[in-house]
Amino acid sequence: MIETLNLSVLLKCEQYTGAYGDIRERMVIAKLIFAINFPILLGYFFYLIGVFSEDDIPVLRRFVIKVTVPFIIFVNLVKADVELMHQIIPSVTAFIIMTVLFTTVSILLAPLVSRDKKDSNGFCIGTFVGNYGYLGWGVAFYFYGDAGFSRSVFFSMLFWPAFLLSGFIMTSIRSKTDSRFPWKKLAQLMMENGLIPIVVLIIALSMSAGNIQLPDFIMKSMKSIAALTVPVILFTVGLSFRLKIEKSKIKVIAFGVITRIILSIVPGIIAMLIAAALFPSMDTLTKKIILLIATMPSAAISPFFTEYLTSNRQISSGILTFSTMFSVITIPFWYWMIENYGHYLF
């Protein structure tokens, strides 16, 4: 659909052996890493020189979530293979399992990471959910093309309901000040952020199943808007980088980073295996996408819960920044591991 580097296709088109093949594969991966990280570095650069401020970040995020994301979902799914729809339920099941596992792990690890209540709350906020439906879409698209992107959308189609519900449960558990659960606020936020992508997804899949097609000139216009999604997502990730932290907070942030981008493969494997056992129709690419997206860094929107839970914002922001920075290394590593050793799990 949208032209970009697709590592799986590039490596399968040319079969190389020996040392030359290794060099060729490394060159392709290096190009892909650059393609992913250039918009991130550009975003950080423009933040440093003052072109964009802190106030611009939420605006760009809203633009992506409410404008370009619906378009990229539509153009990628409106012509999707009907067989692809069989991957929706297995993907969503894996996502729900993973969200429950990671929220539980974050809550259990928090008191072990720090005795300071604010610091441990910051750890929870920074680790309980990954950047599945934002950076994860961009990574899946770059590594696996349209097929990978479609599956990543399926996987995270309930991101907002799950993110908000698990987050408010976490804040209720971690905070003893108010036992009332904010159902009204939860419903409002889900309507504001999660409704449009889900509605567009349903419309696109319905049109695909009914073989309903739009005129080419309309599709071209939609694709031009959709093409903004991945670069702007990565650009806003760069805008969020904050590198100044207190020395006393380095330990908690480091453990949060390790939890989010290294240990996260464990809940990913568990979620994938359970979903695959429940739904034998889950295909290999969906399994790969689940594992890869499980290793995403902290969600860019995770600091949202600092408004509802007394916490050290430097901790949650530090985990977000440094997990994203080091994911430059870990994401290609996990991709390589999945491609070379994933068959033992599949």
CORWOSUL-V464517 format. One record per backbone hydrogen bond with DSSP energy under -0.5 kcal/mol. NH is the residue of the N-H (numbers start at 1). CO is the residue of the C=O. E is the energy in kcal/mol with one decimal. If there is no record, write none. Layout:
nh-><NH & NH>
co-><CO & CO>
e-><E & E>
This chain:
nh-><3 & 7 & 8 & 10 & 11 & 12 & 13 & 14 & 16 & 21 & 22 & 23 & 24 & 25 & 26 & 27 & 28 & 29 & 30 & 31 & 32 & 33 & 34 & 35 & 36 & 37 & 38 & 39 & 40 & 41 & 42 & 43 & 44 & 45 & 46 & 47 & 48 & 49 & 50 & 51 & 52 & 56 & 57 & 57 & 58 & 59 & 60 & 61 & 62 & 63 & 64 & 65 & 66 & 67 & 68 & 69 & 71 & 72 & 73 & 74 & 75 & 76 & 77 & 78 & 80 & 84 & 85 & 85 & 86 & 87 & 88 & 90 & 91 & 92 & 93 & 94 & 95 & 96 & 97 & 98 & 99 & 100 & 101 & 102 & 103 & 104 & 105 & 106 & 107 & 108 & 109 & 110 & 111 & 112 & 113 & 114 & 120 & 121 & 122 & 123 & 124 & 125 & 126 & 127 & 127 & 128 & 131 & 132 & 134 & 136 & 138 & 139 & 140 & 141 & 142 & 143 & 144 & 145 & 148 & 149 & 150 & 151 & 152 & 153 & 154 & 155 & 156 & 157 & 159 & 162 & 163 & 164 & 165 & 166 & 167 & 168 & 169 & 170 & 171 & 172 & 173 & 174 & 175 & 183 & 186 & 187 & 188 & 189 & 190 & 191 & 192 & 193 & 194 & 195 & 198 & 199 & 200 & 201 & 202 & 203 & 204 & 205 & 206 & 207 & 208 & 209 & 210 & 211 & 212 & 213 & 218 & 219 & 220 & 221 & 222 & 223 & 224 & 225 & 226 & 227 & 228 & 229 & 231 & 232 & 233 & 234 & 235 & 236 & 237 & 238 & 239 & 240 & 240 & 241 & 245 & 249 & 250 & 253 & 254 & 255 & 256 & 257 & 258 & 259 & 260 & 261 & 262 & 263 & 265 & 266 & 267 & 268 & 269 & 270 & 271 & 272 & 273 & 274 & 275 & 276 & 277 & 278 & 279 & 282 & 287 & 288 & 289 & 290 & 291 & 292 & 293 & 294 & 295 & 295 & 296 & 299 & 302 & 304 & 305 & 306 & 307 & 308 & 309 & 312 & 313 & 315 & 316 & 317 & 318 & 319 & 320 & 321 & 322 & 323 & 324 & 325 & 326 & 327 & 328 & 329 & 330 & 331 & 333 & 334 & 335 & 336 & 337 & 338 & 339 & 340 & 341 & 342 & 342 & 344 & 345 & 346>
co-><1 & 142 & 143 & 6 & 7 & 8 & 9 & 10 & 14 & 17 & 18 & 19 & 20 & 21 & 22 & 23 & 24 & 25 & 26 & 27 & 28 & 29 & 30 & 31 & 32 & 33 & 34 & 35 & 36 & 37 & 38 & 39 & 40 & 41 & 42 & 43 & 44 & 45 & 47 & 46 & 46 & 53 & 53 & 54 & 54 & 55 & 56 & 57 & 58 & 59 & 60 & 61 & 62 & 63 & 63 & 64 & 67 & 68 & 69 & 70 & 71 & 72 & 73 & 74 & 77 & 81 & 81 & 82 & 83 & 84 & 85 & 86 & 87 & 88 & 89 & 90 & 91 & 92 & 93 & 94 & 95 & 96 & 97 & 98 & 99 & 100 & 101 & 102 & 103 & 104 & 105 & 106 & 107 & 109 & 109 & 110 & 116 & 117 & 118 & 119 & 120 & 121 & 122 & 123 & 124 & 124 & 297 & 130 & 131 & 131 & 134 & 135 & 136 & 137 & 138 & 139 & 140 & 141 & 144 & 145 & 146 & 147 & 148 & 149 & 150 & 151 & 152 & 154 & 156 & 158 & 159 & 160 & 161 & 162 & 163 & 164 & 165 & 166 & 167 & 168 & 169 & 170 & 171 & 181 & 182 & 183 & 184 & 185 & 186 & 187 & 188 & 189 & 190 & 190 & 194 & 195 & 196 & 197 & 198 & 199 & 200 & 201 & 202 & 203 & 204 & 205 & 206 & 208 & 207 & 211 & 215 & 215 & 216 & 217 & 218 & 219 & 220 & 221 & 222 & 223 & 225 & 226 & 227 & 228 & 229 & 230 & 231 & 232 & 233 & 234 & 235 & 236 & 237 & 238 & 243 & 246 & 247 & 249 & 250 & 251 & 252 & 253 & 254 & 255 & 256 & 257 & 258 & 258 & 262 & 263 & 263 & 264 & 265 & 266 & 267 & 268 & 269 & 270 & 271 & 272 & 273 & 274 & 275 & 279 & 283 & 284 & 285 & 286 & 287 & 288 & 289 & 290 & 291 & 292 & 293 & 129 & 299 & 301 & 302 & 303 & 304 & 305 & 305 & 118 & 311 & 312 & 312 & 313 & 314 & 315 & 316 & 317 & 318 & 319 & 320 & 321 & 322 & 323 & 325 & 326 & 326 & 327 & 329 & 330 & 331 & 332 & 333 & 334 & 335 & 336 & 337 & 337 & 338 & 341 & 342 & 342>
e-><-0.6 & -1.2 & -1.9 & -2.5 & -2.5 & -1.5 & -2.0 & -1.0 & -0.7 & -1.1 & -1.6 & -2.2 & -2.5 & -2.5 & -2.3 & -2.2 & -2.0 & -2.4 & -2.7 & -2.2 & -2.0 & -2.8 & -2.2 & -2.4 & -2.1 & -2.5 & -2.4 & -0.5 & -0.6 & -2.9 & -2.5 & -2.2 & -2.1 & -2.4 & -2.5 & -1.6 & -2.3 & -2.1 & -0.9 & -1.8 & -1.3 & -1.1 & -0.7 & -0.7 & -0.6 & -0.7 & -2.3 & -2.4 & -2.5 & -2.2 & -2.2 & -3.0 & -2.8 & -1.6 & -1.6 & -3.3 & -1.0 & -2.4 & -2.5 & -2.1 & -2.7 & -1.4 & -1.4 & -2.5 & -1.5 & -1.6 & -0.6 & -1.3 & -1.4 & -2.0 & -1.7 & -0.5 & -1.8 & -2.8 & -2.5 & -2.1 & -2.1 & -2.5 & -2.4 & -2.5 & -2.5 & -2.3 & -2.5 & -2.8 & -2.4 & -2.1 & -2.6 & -2.6 & -2.0 & -2.3 & -2.5 & -1.6 & -0.6 & -1.0 & -1.7 & -1.7 & -2.7 & -2.1 & -2.1 & -1.9 & -2.0 & -2.5 & -2.0 & -1.1 & -0.7 & -2.3 & -2.6 & -2.0 & -0.7 & -2.6 & -1.2 & -2.6 & -2.6 & -2.2 & -2.4 & -2.5 & -2.5 & -1.8 & -1.1 & -2.4 & -2.7 & -1.6 & -2.1 & -2.2 & -2.1 & -2.6 & -1.8 & -1.1 & -2.3 & -2.5 & -3.6 & -2.6 & -2.5 & -2.7 & -1.9 & -2.5 & -2.1 & -2.4 & -2.5 & -2.1 & -2.2 & -2.7 & -1.7 & -2.3 & -2.4 & -2.6 & -2.1 & -2.5 & -2.1 & -2.1 & -2.1 & -2.2 & -2.2 & -0.9 & -1.3 & -2.6 & -2.7 & -2.2 & -2.2 & -2.4 & -2.8 & -2.5 & -2.2 & -2.4 & -2.2 & -2.5 & -2.0 & -0.9 & -2.9 & -0.5 & -0.6 & -2.0 & -2.6 & -1.5 & -2.3 & -2.5 & -1.8 & -1.4 & -2.8 & -2.3 & -1.4 & -1.7 & -0.6 & -2.2 & -2.6 & -2.4 & -2.4 & -2.5 & -1.5 & -1.8 & -1.7 & -1.0 & -0.6 & -1.3 & -0.6 & -1.5 & -1.2 & -2.3 & -3.0 & -2.2 & -2.1 & -2.5 & -2.4 & -2.4 & -2.2 & -2.4 & -1.8 & -2.3 & -1.3 & -1.7 & -0.6 & -1.6 & -2.5 & -2.5 & -2.8 & -2.4 & -2.7 & -2.4 & -2.4 & -2.6 & -2.0 & -2.0 & -2.4 & -2.2 & -1.8 & -2.2 & -2.5 & -2.3 & -2.0 & -2.7 & -2.8 & -1.5 & -0.6 & -1.1 & -1.7 & -1.8 & -1.7 & -2.0 & -1.8 & -1.9 & -1.4 & -1.2 & -1.2 & -2.2 & -0.9 & -1.0 & -1.4 & -2.6 & -2.0 & -2.5 & -2.1 & -2.7 & -2.8 & -2.1 & -1.5 & -2.3 & -2.6 & -1.1 & -1.3 & -1.5 & -2.2 & -2.3 & -1.5 & -3.1 & -2.4 & -2.4 & -2.5 & -2.8 & -2.6 & -2.1 & -2.9 & -0.5 & -1.4 & -1.5 & -1.9 & -1.6>
